[in-house]
Protein backbone atom coordinates (compact mmCIF):
# COMPACT_ATOMS: atom_id res chain seq x y z
CA UNK A 1 0.00 0.00 0.00
CA UNK A 2 1.47 3.32 -1.02
CA UNK A 3 1.44 5.91 1.76
CA UNK A 4 -0.26 8.57 -0.38
CA UNK A 5 -3.52 6.59 -0.07
CA UNK A 6 -3.05 6.03 3.64
CA UNK A 7 -6.47 7.35 4.71
CA UNK A 8 -8.27 4.77 2.59
CA UNK A 9 -5.83 2.12 3.79
CA UNK A 10 -6.58 2.98 7.42
CA UNK A 11 -10.34 2.93 6.84
CA UNK A 12 -10.07 -0.48 5.18
CA UNK A 13 -8.04 -1.80 8.11
CA UNK A 14 -10.58 -0.37 10.58
CA UNK A 15 -13.50 -1.95 8.70
CA UNK A 16 -11.74 -5.34 8.65
CA UNK A 17 -11.00 -4.99 12.37
CA UNK A 18 -14.67 -4.27 13.13
CA UNK A 19 -15.83 -7.25 11.09
CA UNK A 20 -13.32 -9.45 12.90
CA UNK A 21 -14.80 -8.23 16.19
CA UNK A 22 -18.33 -9.22 15.09
CA UNK A 23 -19.65 -5.90 13.79
CA UNK A 24 -21.44 -5.70 10.46
CA UNK A 25 -20.55 -2.84 8.15
CA UNK A 26 -23.63 -0.89 7.04
CA UNK A 27 -21.94 1.83 4.99
CA UNK A 28 -18.55 3.33 4.36
CA UNK A 29 -17.84 6.97 3.53
CA UNK A 30 -21.39 8.27 4.03
CA UNK A 31 -21.41 11.90 2.92
CA UNK A 32 -23.78 14.82 3.11
CA UNK A 33 -23.08 18.45 2.53
CA UNK A 34 -20.88 19.50 5.43
CA UNK A 35 -20.10 16.08 6.82
CA UNK A 36 -18.79 12.57 6.32
CA UNK A 37 -18.77 9.43 8.41
CA UNK A 38 -15.98 6.98 7.65
CA UNK A 39 -17.76 3.80 8.77
CA UNK A 40 -21.30 3.05 9.90
CA UNK A 41 -21.60 -0.36 11.52
CA UNK A 42 -23.92 -2.38 13.74
CA UNK A 43 -22.73 -4.14 16.85
CA UNK A 44 -23.96 -7.53 18.06
CA UNK A 45 -26.95 -5.85 19.76
CA UNK A 46 -28.02 -4.03 16.58
CA UNK A 47 -26.86 -0.61 17.82
CA UNK A 48 -25.66 1.77 15.12
CA UNK A 49 -22.02 2.68 15.55
CA UNK A 50 -20.68 5.77 13.77
CA UNK A 51 -16.92 5.48 13.44
CA UNK A 52 -14.33 8.16 12.75
CA UNK A 53 -11.04 6.64 11.58
CA UNK A 54 -7.77 8.47 12.15
CA UNK A 55 -4.66 7.04 10.53
CA UNK A 56 -1.23 8.20 11.66
CA UNK A 57 2.36 7.07 11.51
CA UNK A 58 3.51 8.97 14.59
CA UNK A 59 2.25 10.35 17.88
CA UNK A 60 4.75 13.21 18.18
CA UNK A 61 1.92 15.73 18.13
CA UNK A 62 -0.59 13.66 20.10
CA UNK A 63 -2.71 10.57 19.67
CA UNK A 64 -4.77 10.27 16.51
CA UNK A 65 -8.04 10.58 18.45
CA UNK A 66 -7.01 14.02 19.68
CA UNK A 67 -7.64 15.31 16.15
CA UNK A 68 -11.39 14.75 16.59
CA UNK A 69 -12.16 18.19 18.00
CA UNK A 70 -15.49 19.72 19.03
CA UNK A 71 -16.23 20.98 15.54
CA UNK A 72 -15.60 17.53 14.04
CA UNK A 73 -17.79 15.91 16.67
CA UNK A 74 -20.64 18.29 15.87
CA UNK A 75 -20.32 17.47 12.15
CA UNK A 76 -20.33 13.75 12.94
CA UNK A 77 -23.50 14.08 15.00
CA UNK A 78 -25.21 16.16 12.30
CA UNK A 79 -24.24 13.61 9.66
CA UNK A 80 -25.38 10.67 11.82
CA UNK A 81 -28.76 12.32 12.33
CA UNK A 82 -29.05 12.84 8.57
CA UNK A 83 -28.32 9.13 8.08
CA UNK A 84 -30.86 7.93 10.66
CA UNK A 85 -33.45 10.65 10.21
CA UNK A 86 -34.04 10.77 13.95
CA UNK A 87 -32.31 11.03 17.32
CA UNK A 88 -34.32 8.52 19.34
CA UNK A 89 -32.45 5.39 18.30
CA UNK A 90 -29.62 3.58 20.03
CA UNK A 91 -26.37 4.87 18.55
CA UNK A 92 -22.78 5.32 19.59
CA UNK A 93 -19.79 7.30 18.31
CA UNK A 94 -16.43 5.52 18.23
CA UNK A 95 -12.97 6.48 17.08
CA UNK A 96 -10.55 3.97 15.62
CA UNK A 97 -6.90 4.96 15.60
CA UNK A 98 -4.85 3.15 12.97
CA UNK A 99 -1.10 3.45 13.32
CA UNK A 100 1.31 2.38 10.61
CA UNK A 101 4.95 2.42 9.72
CA UNK A 102 6.26 3.28 6.27
CA UNK A 103 8.79 1.05 4.57
CA UNK A 104 11.73 2.21 2.47
CA UNK A 105 9.74 1.30 -0.66
CA UNK A 106 6.98 3.73 0.37
CA UNK A 107 4.59 1.03 1.48
CA UNK A 108 2.70 1.01 4.76
CA UNK A 109 2.34 -1.66 7.43
CA UNK A 110 -0.28 -1.48 10.18
CA UNK A 111 1.44 -1.53 13.56
CA UNK A 112 -1.51 -0.95 15.90
CA UNK A 113 -5.28 -0.44 15.92
CA UNK A 114 -6.90 1.22 18.93
CA UNK A 115 -10.72 1.13 19.15
CA UNK A 116 -12.13 3.83 21.43
CA UNK A 117 -15.76 2.93 22.10
CA UNK A 118 -18.20 5.68 23.01
CA UNK A 119 -15.45 8.21 22.35
CA UNK A 120 -17.66 11.19 23.01
CA UNK A 121 -21.10 11.83 24.39
CA UNK A 122 -22.46 15.07 23.06
CA UNK A 123 -26.13 15.90 23.38
CA UNK A 124 -28.08 14.60 20.40
CA UNK A 125 -31.19 16.73 20.03
Secondary structure, DSSP 8 states (H G I E B T S, - for coil): -BGGGHHHHHHHHHHHHHHHTT-EEEEEEEEETTEEEEEEEE-TT--EEEEEEEEES--TT--GGGG--HHHHHHHHHHHHHHHS-SSS-EEEEEEEEEEEE-TTSBEEEEEEEEETT-------
